Amino acid sequence: MLSGEATRPTESPFAEDPMQWIARLRDEGTSGLRLHAVAHNDPRMSDRMSVGFVEGGGRWLIETRQAQASDLWQARWQVVNKDDPDQKIWEAIYYRIDQGRPHIPLQTKSLTALRQDLMTVLSKIEAFAARHKLEHFAGAFRKATGLLSSDHPLAETYHSDLAPTAAMPLEAKQFLGAVQAAWVFGGMGTWNDLGFDGDDQREYDALSGELFLLLNQALCGAINTTSGVAGP
């Protein structure tokens, strides 16, 4: 975890692995965890466009909530073994970057409203992709729409084990499935790598930005249904 002055923080170990981390949080009186997506708001590059870079795409924060206050944790990616034969050279290390701060309110948009907004933008961006003969992307958006009403939304996704607990409601699992299917953002060869002319470019930018924002909100909304914390 980090402590001391903000400009020159001191680093000290908190836990060696996730299970030890959870045990120590429990001992500190943590009652639940919540996930928050926070925009970088970098005028030089949007979060959607930076998502293909290490630590791009905005900040993902884990809020560990106690009775009266919360702590915040953020991951940093570090190269730990450049010569790994399987090319698994990266490691995510979480740091406690804030301690004893006020609880962070949940997003005001309900899951029902979020679902409707997501279905609307998926329909529009699928039509845009189909109009430009981008069937691979149109199919991804179409699949995401279907998963929002599927009884088994994670059965056909790559990360089908994202929600192993029965405590997560079906609606939340539908969001997790849809986010995986519609996540087309990244580097070369992804949706971010496309370019158009005139009004088409403006429509592409608007729809892409809206979808990126909604997918982040949907992911947080889904995860936070199992936070173990009641209230705002």
Backbone as CSV, one residue per row, in Angstrom:
resi,resn,N_x,N_y,N_z,CA_x,CA_y,CA_z,C_x,C_y,C_z
1,MET,0.842,-1.187,0.000,0.000,0.000,0.000,0.881,1.242,0.000
2,LEU,0.288,2.397,-0.374,1.028,3.640,-0.455,0.653,4.540,0.709
3,SER,1.655,5.201,1.280,1.415,6.144,2.369,2.427,7.272,2.257
4,GLY,2.280,8.273,3.126,3.202,9.398,3.098,2.740,10.495,2.168
5,GLU,3.673,11.334,1.706,3.335,12.459,0.855,2.908,11.988,-0.530
6,ALA,1.939,12.708,-1.125,1.414,12.316,-2.427,2.485,12.344,-3.508
7,THR,3.433,13.303,-3.404,4.467,13.423,-4.421,5.587,12.399,-4.240
8,ARG,5.748,11.884,-3.024,6.789,10.892,-2.754,6.231,9.810,-1.835
9,PRO,5.291,8.991,-2.351,4.650,7.998,-1.480,5.609,6.886,-1.069
10,THR,5.325,6.337,0.094,6.090,5.204,0.605,5.316,3.921,0.344
11,GLU,5.983,2.922,-0.191,5.334,1.656,-0.528,5.668,0.601,0.515
12,SER,4.630,-0.083,1.015,4.835,-1.182,1.961,3.857,-2.298,1.631
13,PRO,4.260,-3.556,1.756,3.393,-4.677,1.368,2.187,-4.812,2.294
14,PHE,1.050,-5.173,1.705,-0.183,-5.372,2.464,-0.570,-6.847,2.462
15,ALA,-0.431,-7.510,1.320,-0.782,-8.930,1.208,0.005,-9.537,0.061
16,GLU,0.254,-10.835,0.156,1.032,-11.536,-0.860,0.170,-12.063,-1.999
17,ASP,-1.106,-12.276,-1.749,-1.980,-12.825,-2.784,-3.419,-12.385,-2.491
18,PRO,-4.350,-12.624,-3.432,-5.725,-12.150,-3.239,-6.407,-12.683,-1.992
19,MET,-6.180,-13.951,-1.652,-6.842,-14.513,-0.480,-6.341,-13.849,0.805
20,GLN,-5.045,-13.577,0.870,-4.512,-12.882,2.042,-5.034,-11.452,2.091
21,TRP,-5.177,-10.853,0.911,-5.733,-9.494,0.826,-7.149,-9.461,1.400
22,ILE,-7.974,-10.419,0.993,-9.351,-10.475,1.487,-9.375,-10.707,2.994
23,ALA,-8.500,-11.585,3.483,-8.458,-11.856,4.920,-8.076,-10.606,5.705
24,ARG,-7.113,-9.854,5.221,-6.696,-8.642,5.924,-7.794,-7.573,5.870
25,LEU,-8.476,-7.475,4.728,-9.586,-6.521,4.637,-10.676,-6.869,5.647
26,ARG,-10.967,-8.147,5.767,-11.973,-8.596,6.741,-11.553,-8.223,8.153
27,ASP,-10.296,-8.413,8.457,-9.792,-8.083,9.796,-9.855,-6.581,10.070
28,GLU,-9.801,-5.775,9.030,-9.890,-4.326,9.188,-11.332,-3.836,9.300
29,GLY,-12.288,-4.760,9.158,-13.693,-4.378,9.278,-14.369,-4.049,7.972
30,THR,-13.796,-4.492,6.863,-14.400,-4.237,5.561,-15.699,-5.031,5.425
31,SER,-16.751,-4.346,4.988,-18.062,-4.995,4.868,-18.409,-5.355,3.432
32,GLY,-17.734,-4.783,2.451,-18.032,-5.082,1.056,-17.115,-4.324,0.121
33,LEU,-17.141,-4.743,-1.133,-16.315,-4.126,-2.161,-17.193,-3.607,-3.290
34,ARG,-16.777,-2.488,-3.870,-17.467,-1.952,-5.036,-16.442,-1.577,-6.106
35,LEU,-16.899,-1.616,-7.358,-16.048,-1.280,-8.495,-16.491,0.050,-9.095
36,HIS,-15.512,0.895,-9.438,-15.819,2.201,-10.028,-14.920,2.438,-11.231
37,ALA,-15.505,2.932,-12.312,-14.756,3.358,-13.494,-14.691,4.880,-13.479
38,VAL,-13.474,5.411,-13.509,-13.267,6.850,-13.414,-12.521,7.319,-14.659
39,ALA,-13.051,8.308,-15.343,-12.445,8.796,-16.579,-11.144,9.532,-16.309
40,HIS,-10.195,9.391,-17.219,-8.953,10.164,-17.139,-9.190,11.629,-17.496
41,ASN,-10.135,11.866,-18.440,-10.413,13.223,-18.930,-9.147,13.887,-19.474
42,ASP,-8.371,13.125,-20.230,-7.154,13.643,-20.846,-7.532,14.321,-22.165
43,PRO,-7.291,15.641,-22.297,-7.685,16.340,-23.522,-6.915,15.865,-24.758
44,ARG,-5.794,15.184,-24.555,-4.987,14.739,-25.693,-5.518,13.452,-26.320
45,MET,-6.215,12.635,-25.547,-6.715,11.364,-26.061,-7.851,10.877,-25.179
46,SER,-8.961,10.468,-25.795,-10.096,9.967,-25.029,-9.771,8.616,-24.414
47,ASP,-10.513,8.248,-23.384,-10.324,6.938,-22.765,-10.594,5.823,-23.763
48,ARG,-11.563,6.035,-24.637,-11.857,5.004,-25.644,-10.645,4.744,-26.528
49,MET,-9.947,5.781,-26.918,-8.813,5.621,-27.812,-7.551,5.149,-27.085
50,SER,-7.444,5.421,-25.793,-6.244,5.017,-25.057,-6.353,3.620,-24.468
51,VAL,-7.512,2.976,-24.646,-7.747,1.700,-23.965,-6.810,0.595,-24.460
52,GLY,-6.228,0.760,-25.638,-5.314,-0.243,-26.152,-3.918,-0.164,-25.562
53,PHE,-3.659,0.862,-24.760,-2.339,1.037,-24.145,-2.376,0.573,-22.680
54,VAL,-1.214,0.236,-22.151,-1.124,-0.176,-20.749,-1.633,0.952,-19.858
55,GLU,-2.575,0.622,-18.960,-3.195,1.549,-18.017,-3.968,2.661,-18.714
56,GLY,-4.354,2.429,-19.974,-5.221,3.376,-20.675,-6.684,3.052,-20.434
57,GLY,-7.566,3.846,-21.012,-8.992,3.573,-20.929,-9.667,4.022,-19.660
58,GLY,-9.032,4.885,-18.893,-9.634,5.327,-17.635,-9.079,4.548,-16.459
59,ARG,-9.537,4.916,-15.280,-9.069,4.280,-14.051,-10.144,3.343,-13.500
60,TRP,-9.725,2.152,-13.096,-10.619,1.203,-12.449,-10.232,1.117,-10.979
61,LEU,-11.159,1.486,-10.107,-10.894,1.546,-8.684,-11.753,0.531,-7.929
62,ILE,-11.148,-0.158,-6.979,-11.882,-1.013,-6.055,-12.057,-0.235,-4.759
63,GLU,-13.304,-0.062,-4.356,-13.609,0.609,-3.090,-13.870,-0.452,-2.034
64,THR,-13.076,-0.458,-0.975,-13.314,-1.366,0.151,-13.987,-0.552,1.251
65,ARG,-15.227,-0.928,1.556,-16.071,-0.114,2.428,-16.108,-0.662,3.849
66,GLN,-15.865,0.226,4.780,-16.057,-0.061,6.193,-17.287,0.704,6.666
67,ALA,-17.584,0.669,7.947,-18.835,1.251,8.450,-18.936,2.741,8.151
68,GLN,-17.874,3.482,8.366,-17.943,4.932,8.256,-17.095,5.512,7.127
69,ALA,-16.251,4.744,6.517,-15.334,5.282,5.517,-14.941,4.184,4.530
70,SER,-14.226,4.596,3.497,-13.781,3.657,2.464,-12.309,3.870,2.151
71,ASP,-11.679,2.818,1.630,-10.348,2.911,1.048,-10.468,2.644,-0.448
72,LEU,-9.502,3.130,-1.212,-9.502,2.923,-2.654,-8.226,2.202,-3.079
73,TRP,-8.406,1.252,-3.991,-7.299,0.460,-4.512,-7.276,0.580,-6.032
74,GLN,-6.071,0.693,-6.590,-5.920,0.800,-8.036,-4.767,-0.073,-8.490
75,ALA,-4.938,-0.719,-9.652,-3.903,-1.608,-10.185,-2.879,-0.826,-10.996
76,ARG,-1.662,-1.305,-10.932,-0.601,-0.848,-11.826,0.013,-2.068,-12.486
77,TRP,0.206,-1.971,-13.805,0.764,-3.089,-14.555,2.268,-2.943,-14.645
78,GLN,2.978,-4.028,-14.349,4.430,-4.004,-14.371,4.956,-5.229,-15.114
79,VAL,6.023,-5.042,-15.869,6.700,-6.156,-16.528,7.559,-6.865,-15.491
80,VAL,7.299,-8.151,-15.297,8.023,-8.899,-14.255,8.989,-9.934,-14.831
81,ASN,8.736,-10.381,-16.070,9.627,-11.392,-16.653,9.579,-11.268,-18.176
82,LYS,10.477,-10.475,-18.734,10.478,-10.239,-20.174,10.813,-11.495,-20.974
83,ASP,11.423,-12.489,-20.327,11.854,-13.702,-21.035,10.922,-14.888,-20.815
84,ASP,9.724,-14.651,-20.275,8.793,-15.752,-20.033,8.472,-16.457,-21.354
85,PRO,8.658,-17.777,-21.434,8.425,-18.498,-22.699,6.983,-18.431,-23.170
86,ASP,6.037,-18.242,-22.251,4.627,-18.129,-22.618,4.202,-16.679,-22.832
87,GLN,5.180,-15.769,-22.759,4.949,-14.333,-22.964,4.020,-13.722,-21.927
88,LYS,3.920,-14.357,-20.784,3.131,-13.777,-19.687,4.052,-12.884,-18.858
89,ILE,4.343,-11.738,-19.418,5.375,-10.876,-18.838,4.818,-9.835,-17.874
90,TRP,3.485,-9.675,-17.851,2.876,-8.605,-17.054,2.320,-9.133,-15.733
91,GLU,2.302,-8.250,-14.767,1.688,-8.561,-13.475,0.942,-7.320,-12.994
92,ALA,-0.271,-7.531,-12.494,-1.063,-6.421,-11.949,-0.865,-6.381,-10.441
93,ILE,-0.374,-5.262,-9.951,-0.171,-5.065,-8.521,-1.108,-3.974,-8.047
94,TYR,-1.909,-4.267,-7.038,-2.875,-3.297,-6.527,-2.279,-2.511,-5.369
95,TYR,-2.517,-1.205,-5.413,-2.040,-0.303,-4.371,-3.224,0.371,-3.693
96,ARG,-3.140,0.524,-2.378,-4.142,1.328,-1.673,-3.716,2.791,-1.835
97,ILE,-4.496,3.526,-2.622,-4.111,4.889,-2.976,-4.826,5.947,-2.141
98,ASP,-5.856,5.538,-1.404,-6.582,6.473,-0.544,-7.159,5.685,0.618
99,GLN,-7.231,6.316,1.768,-7.652,5.606,2.982,-8.524,6.520,3.840
100,GLY,-9.616,5.950,4.391,-10.482,6.701,5.293,-11.237,7.831,4.634
101,ARG,-11.590,7.659,3.363,-12.320,8.694,2.645,-13.826,8.400,2.716
102,PRO,-14.680,9.394,2.400,-16.127,9.142,2.408,-16.520,8.072,1.385
103,HIS,-17.617,7.372,1.678,-18.120,6.384,0.728,-18.415,7.036,-0.622
104,ILE,-18.187,6.282,-1.698,-18.486,6.762,-3.042,-19.902,6.326,-3.411
105,PRO,-20.786,7.256,-3.765,-22.153,6.868,-4.140,-22.151,6.026,-5.412
106,LEU,-23.120,5.135,-5.535,-23.294,4.380,-6.765,-23.805,5.297,-7.863
107,GLN,-23.622,4.867,-9.118,-24.147,5.645,-10.233,-25.662,5.765,-10.090
108,THR,-26.177,6.919,-10.507,-27.594,7.203,-10.308,-28.494,6.441,-11.269
109,LYS,-27.970,6.020,-12.388,-28.789,5.333,-13.390,-29.098,3.911,-12.921
110,SER,-30.371,3.536,-12.962,-30.768,2.193,-12.565,-30.341,1.185,-13.616
111,LEU,-30.284,-0.103,-13.228,-29.920,-1.134,-14.185,-30.949,-1.226,-15.305
112,THR,-32.212,-0.969,-14.995,-33.256,-1.004,-16.022,-33.028,0.089,-17.052
113,ALA,-32.735,1.306,-16.594,-32.470,2.416,-17.507,-31.192,2.177,-18.291
114,LEU,-30.188,1.618,-17.630,-28.916,1.336,-18.284,-29.105,0.301,-19.389
115,ARG,-29.919,-0.711,-19.122,-30.196,-1.731,-20.148,-30.847,-1.098,-21.379
116,GLN,-31.835,-0.222,-21.158,-32.524,0.403,-22.277,-31.564,1.268,-23.091
117,ASP,-30.727,2.048,-22.411,-29.758,2.895,-23.111,-28.769,2.050,-23.903
118,LEU,-28.330,0.938,-23.311,-27.370,0.075,-23.981,-27.987,-0.589,-25.207
119,MET,-29.220,-1.044,-25.098,-29.883,-1.662,-26.244,-30.071,-0.654,-27.371
120,THR,-30.370,0.598,-27.011,-30.570,1.628,-28.027,-29.284,1.902,-28.804
121,VAL,-28.178,2.085,-28.082,-26.926,2.399,-28.779,-26.398,1.182,-29.527
122,LEU,-26.623,-0.019,-29.016,-26.215,-1.224,-29.741,-26.960,-1.347,-31.063
123,SER,-28.235,-1.018,-31.057,-29.018,-1.058,-32.291,-28.483,-0.054,-33.314
124,LYS,-28.165,1.133,-32.839,-27.674,2.181,-33.740,-26.290,1.850,-34.288
125,ILE,-25.406,1.358,-33.435,-24.045,1.100,-33.885,-23.979,-0.169,-34.736
126,GLU,-24.890,-1.120,-34.498,-24.974,-2.292,-35.377,-25.404,-1.866,-36.777
127,ALA,-26.400,-0.979,-36.850,-26.866,-0.481,-38.151,-25.746,0.269,-38.865
128,PHE,-24.979,1.042,-38.113,-23.865,1.779,-38.705,-22.845,0.800,-39.278
129,ALA,-22.486,-0.225,-38.509,-21.504,-1.207,-38.967,-22.018,-1.960,-40.195
130,ALA,-23.284,-2.335,-40.183,-23.851,-3.054,-41.321,-23.867,-2.184,-42.569
131,ARG,-24.159,-0.902,-42.389,-24.203,0.029,-43.520,-22.834,0.165,-44.186
132,HIS,-21.796,0.000,-43.383,-20.439,0.108,-43.921,-19.814,-1.260,-44.185
133,LYS,-20.678,-2.298,-44.213,-20.247,-3.651,-44.542,-19.150,-4.167,-43.592
134,LEU,-19.303,-3.846,-42.337,-18.390,-4.312,-41.293,-19.097,-5.411,-40.504
135,GLU,-19.309,-6.543,-41.155,-20.154,-7.589,-40.588,-19.577,-8.175,-39.310
136,HIS,-18.255,-8.256,-39.217,-17.650,-8.799,-37.994,-18.077,-7.985,-36.777
137,PHE,-18.015,-6.667,-36.910,-18.406,-5.802,-35.795,-19.923,-5.782,-35.619
138,ALA,-20.660,-5.764,-36.729,-22.123,-5.796,-36.632,-22.574,-7.045,-35.892
139,GLY,-21.910,-8.165,-36.159,-22.254,-9.408,-35.477,-21.977,-9.344,-33.983
140,ALA,-20.891,-8.680,-33.603,-20.572,-8.531,-32.178,-21.650,-7.723,-31.466
141,PHE,-22.100,-6.645,-32.099,-23.135,-5.812,-31.484,-24.470,-6.545,-31.434
142,ARG,-24.738,-7.332,-32.455,-25.972,-8.118,-32.491,-25.964,-9.178,-31.391
143,LYS,-24.816,-9.823,-31.211,-24.703,-10.841,-30.165,-24.899,-10.212,-28.786
144,ALA,-24.316,-9.035,-28.581,-24.455,-8.358,-27.290,-25.915,-8.049,-26.989
145,THR,-26.647,-7.617,-27.994,-28.069,-7.331,-27.811,-28.823,-8.583,-27.393
146,GLY,-28.524,-9.704,-28.037,-29.184,-10.956,-27.687,-28.869,-11.413,-26.278
147,LEU,-27.630,-11.197,-25.826,-27.236,-11.627,-24.486,-27.935,-10.828,-23.394
148,LEU,-28.396,-9.633,-23.716,-29.114,-8.827,-22.728,-30.475,-9.413,-22.366
149,SER,-30.936,-10.390,-23.131,-32.208,-11.047,-22.802,-32.063,-12.569,-22.736
150,SER,-30.821,-13.050,-22.682,-30.574,-14.497,-22.665,-30.751,-15.073,-21.266
151,ASP,-31.239,-16.302,-21.207,-31.336,-17.003,-19.927,-29.988,-17.569,-19.474
152,HIS,-29.045,-17.690,-20.410,-27.714,-18.205,-20.093,-26.681,-17.301,-20.773
153,PRO,-26.562,-16.062,-20.310,-25.773,-15.065,-21.038,-24.263,-15.297,-21.040
154,LEU,-23.745,-16.128,-20.134,-22.304,-16.347,-20.085,-21.882,-17.670,-20.725
155,ALA,-22.859,-18.442,-21.198,-22.550,-19.775,-21.720,-21.672,-19.708,-22.966
156,GLU,-21.828,-18.655,-23.786,-21.088,-18.575,-25.041,-20.025,-17.487,-25.021
157,THR,-19.638,-17.040,-23.847,-18.608,-16.016,-23.752,-17.265,-16.639,-23.377
158,TYR,-16.194,-15.932,-23.686,-14.852,-16.458,-23.407,-14.637,-16.605,-21.903
159,HIS,-14.997,-15.569,-21.169,-14.845,-15.610,-19.707,-16.163,-16.066,-19.080
160,SER,-16.502,-17.326,-19.304,-17.782,-17.833,-18.825,-17.815,-18.007,-17.313
161,ASP,-16.637,-17.936,-16.667,-16.564,-18.124,-15.219,-16.523,-16.803,-14.465
162,LEU,-16.896,-15.708,-15.120,-16.852,-14.399,-14.472,-17.782,-14.311,-13.269
163,ALA,-18.879,-15.033,-13.304,-19.866,-14.955,-12.227,-20.194,-16.358,-11.728
164,PRO,-19.280,-16.995,-10.992,-19.528,-18.360,-10.537,-20.538,-18.454,-9.408
165,THR,-20.853,-17.329,-8.788,-21.752,-17.363,-7.638,-23.211,-17.189,-8.047
166,ALA,-24.072,-17.921,-7.373,-25.508,-17.773,-7.624,-26.047,-16.477,-7.047
167,ALA,-25.223,-15.776,-6.274,-25.673,-14.525,-5.669,-25.850,-13.424,-6.695
168,MET,-25.234,-13.562,-7.865,-25.383,-12.530,-8.898,-26.676,-12.755,-9.667
169,PRO,-27.545,-11.748,-9.737,-28.814,-11.913,-10.446,-28.602,-12.066,-11.948
170,LEU,-29.604,-12.632,-12.607,-29.527,-12.877,-14.045,-29.263,-11.587,-14.811
171,GLU,-29.921,-10.506,-14.423,-29.748,-9.237,-15.125,-28.285,-8.809,-15.123
172,ALA,-27.605,-9.003,-14.010,-26.192,-8.639,-13.923,-25.350,-9.536,-14.832
173,LYS,-25.644,-10.832,-14.869,-24.912,-11.740,-15.749,-25.147,-11.379,-17.218
174,GLN,-26.352,-10.919,-17.540,-26.630,-10.476,-18.906,-25.753,-9.291,-19.281
175,PHE,-25.548,-8.379,-18.346,-24.645,-7.261,-18.596,-23.223,-7.748,-18.842
176,LEU,-22.754,-8.690,-18.011,-21.394,-9.200,-18.173,-21.214,-9.866,-19.534
177,GLY,-22.217,-10.612,-19.978,-22.143,-11.231,-21.295,-22.137,-10.201,-22.408
178,ALA,-23.012,-9.212,-22.298,-23.110,-8.186,-23.332,-21.836,-7.355,-23.417
179,VAL,-21.248,-7.041,-22.270,-20.006,-6.259,-22.272,-18.906,-7.015,-22.997
180,GLN,-18.778,-8.319,-22.742,-17.753,-9.107,-23.426,-17.981,-9.134,-24.931
181,ALA,-19.227,-9.321,-25.343,-19.519,-9.429,-26.767,-19.306,-8.111,-27.500
182,ALA,-19.665,-7.005,-26.863,-19.624,-5.704,-27.531,-18.322,-4.961,-27.335
183,TRP,-17.381,-5.537,-26.567,-16.118,-4.831,-26.320,-15.229,-4.968,-27.555
184,VAL,-15.272,-3.978,-28.425,-14.556,-3.991,-29.697,-13.396,-2.998,-29.694
185,PHE,-13.088,-2.433,-28.544,-12.117,-1.352,-28.447,-10.725,-1.898,-28.135
186,GLY,-9.723,-1.293,-28.749,-8.357,-1.730,-28.511,-7.411,-1.040,-29.475
187,GLY,-6.387,-1.769,-29.932,-5.382,-1.194,-30.808,-5.639,-1.514,-32.261
188,MET,-4.593,-1.874,-32.972,-4.702,-2.125,-34.414,-5.664,-3.270,-34.709
189,GLY,-6.512,-3.042,-35.711,-7.458,-4.067,-36.133,-8.770,-4.057,-35.378
190,THR,-8.893,-3.223,-34.353,-10.137,-3.148,-33.587,-11.023,-2.029,-34.127
191,TRP,-12.163,-1.871,-33.509,-13.102,-0.809,-33.884,-12.441,0.569,-33.801
192,ASN,-11.544,0.744,-32.870,-10.850,2.024,-32.724,-9.969,2.357,-33.916
193,ASP,-9.635,1.376,-34.714,-8.703,1.561,-35.833,-9.400,2.033,-37.103
194,LEU,-10.711,2.230,-37.035,-11.478,2.616,-38.222,-11.492,4.122,-38.410
195,GLY,-11.738,4.537,-39.646,-11.869,5.958,-39.952,-12.834,6.161,-41.100
196,PHE,-13.566,7.283,-41.076,-14.582,7.555,-42.082,-14.473,9.018,-42.514
197,ASP,-15.356,9.415,-43.391,-15.352,10.794,-43.889,-16.579,11.549,-43.404
198,GLY,-16.397,12.823,-43.129,-17.512,13.734,-42.903,-18.456,13.319,-41.798
199,ASP,-19.751,13.281,-42.137,-20.793,12.961,-41.157,-20.656,11.549,-40.620
200,ASP,-20.153,10.635,-41.452,-19.976,9.259,-40.986,-18.963,9.207,-39.842
201,GLN,-17.900,9.984,-39.940,-16.905,10.005,-38.871,-17.503,10.567,-37.590
202,ARG,-18.291,11.616,-37.731,-18.918,12.210,-36.539,-19.894,11.235,-35.892
203,GLU,-20.665,10.493,-36.715,-21.583,9.500,-36.166,-20.808,8.361,-35.499
204,TYR,-19.748,7.936,-36.143,-18.889,6.872,-35.585,-18.314,7.284,-34.237
205,ASP,-17.804,8.498,-34.151,-17.221,8.971,-32.888,-18.279,9.047,-31.786
206,ALA,-19.464,9.580,-32.121,-20.512,9.742,-31.117,-21.005,8.391,-30.609
207,LEU,-21.291,7.474,-31.526,-21.790,6.157,-31.128,-20.729,5.370,-30.370
208,SER,-19.482,5.457,-30.816,-18.402,4.726,-30.161,-18.185,5.231,-28.743
209,GLY,-18.185,6.557,-28.574,-18.006,7.124,-27.245,-19.133,6.752,-26.309
210,GLU,-20.369,6.758,-26.827,-21.514,6.408,-25.997,-21.475,4.938,-25.605
211,LEU,-21.129,4.062,-26.551,-21.065,2.640,-26.243,-19.964,2.359,-25.223
212,PHE,-18.802,2.969,-25.387,-17.702,2.764,-24.445,-18.119,3.142,-23.033
213,LEU,-18.772,4.287,-22.891,-19.215,4.748,-21.576,-20.240,3.790,-20.975
214,LEU,-21.212,3.370,-21.771,-22.270,2.496,-21.270,-21.741,1.119,-20.886
215,LEU,-20.788,0.602,-21.637,-20.222,-0.702,-21.291,-19.482,-0.631,-19.962
216,ASN,-18.762,0.462,-19.732,-18.097,0.629,-18.438,-19.112,0.716,-17.304
217,GLN,-20.196,1.467,-17.525,-21.239,1.589,-16.510,-21.924,0.247,-16.274
218,ALA,-22.164,-0.509,-17.357,-22.820,-1.811,-17.230,-21.955,-2.783,-16.439
219,LEU,-20.648,-2.754,-16.683,-19.749,-3.647,-15.961,-19.757,-3.327,-14.468
220,CYS,-19.652,-2.048,-14.138,-19.682,-1.657,-12.719,-21.025,-2.012,-12.096
221,GLY,-22.112,-1.719,-12.803,-23.432,-2.010,-12.277,-23.627,-3.485,-11.989
222,ALA,-23.135,-4.329,-12.903,-23.263,-5.775,-12.719,-22.450,-6.252,-11.521
223,ILE,-21.195,-5.845,-11.453,-20.317,-6.279,-10.370,-20.855,-5.820,-9.016
224,ASN,-21.373,-4.618,-8.961,-21.791,-4.047,-7.678,-23.096,-4.623,-7.148
225,THR,-23.782,-5.466,-7.939,-24.965,-6.134,-7.393,-24.573,-7.176,-6.346
226,THR,-23.294,-7.570,-6.328,-22.838,-8.551,-5.341,-21.831,-7.949,-4.378
227,SER,-21.912,-6.633,-4.182,-20.926,-5.949,-3.336,-21.076,-6.289,-1.863
228,GLY,-22.218,-6.813,-1.472,-22.438,-7.094,-0.057,-22.753,-5.866,0.762
229,VAL,-22.979,-4.738,0.070,-23.244,-3.469,0.748,-24.595,-2.950,0.300
230,ALA,-25.462,-2.652,1.243,-26.763,-2.077,0.916,-26.665,-0.560,0.878
231,GLY,-27.614,0.045,0.190,-27.673,1.507,0.185,-26.866,2.133,-0.910
232,PRO,-26.827,3.484,-0.959,-26.166,4.206,-2.047,-24.650,4.114,-1.981
